[in-house]
Amino acid sequence: MIELFSKRLRFTAKIAIQNPQVIYQKKHENSDEISYYADTVIGEFYRIIPTSAREIDFFSRCKKYSEIFAPSIGNGLIVRCDVIDSIDPPAKNLK
């Protein structure tokens, strides 16, 4: 999947965050009820607001609740850094 997007996507508005609080979905075993709860995910992530159809398509192919999450507070998406850095590497420090 990464090969498809590697030359087209550049996430210009990404904010690095650590250990964000996200929303999870839980389906109850004995009924069709779904409940949502907030929990903290450990690790390094980016908060990204998609700005193009290509970005939305890319995020729709990510694995929910392992690579991409909904934030419990605020807008955008919470995405693991390694997913984004694999197609849009962080800028190198220039000296």
C-alpha positions, -999 to +999 in steps of 0.1 A: +000+000+000+028+024+008+042+022-027+009+036-041+012+068-021+049+073-016+053+099-044+020+118-040+014+125-003+031+153+017+014+159+051+022+196+056+000+201+086+010+174+111+016+179+148+037+154+167+021+142+200+029+115+226+005+092+244-027+107+230-062+100+244-083+084+217-118+069+212-123+032+209-153+013+197-165-018+215-192-042+202-210-062+229-210-099+224-246-107+233-262-078+214-258-055+185-251-026+208-219-006+203-203+016+229-174+040+228-148+049+254-117+070+256-083+056+265-047+066+263-025+050+236+012+048+244+036+059+217+045+086+193+017+098+169+008+127+146-024+146+147-034+152+111-063+170+095-067+155+059-066+182+032-071+162+000-090+133-014-057+114-017-050+118+020-086+106+029-081+076+006-048+067+023-063+070+058-093+048+048-068+020+040-051+022+074-059-003+102-084+012+126-074+010+163-038+000+155-025+026+130-052+052+130-075+066+158-101+092+164-090+118+190-111+121+222-107+159+221-102+180+190-103+176+152-083+154+128-070+119+131-043+104+153-019+083+132+012+064+143+044+082+134+059+052+116+030+050+091+034+087+081+072+087+083+074+058+059+058+079+031+066+114+042+099+114+062+105+142+087+127+171+076+164+166+084+181+191+106+202+214+085+235+227+099 
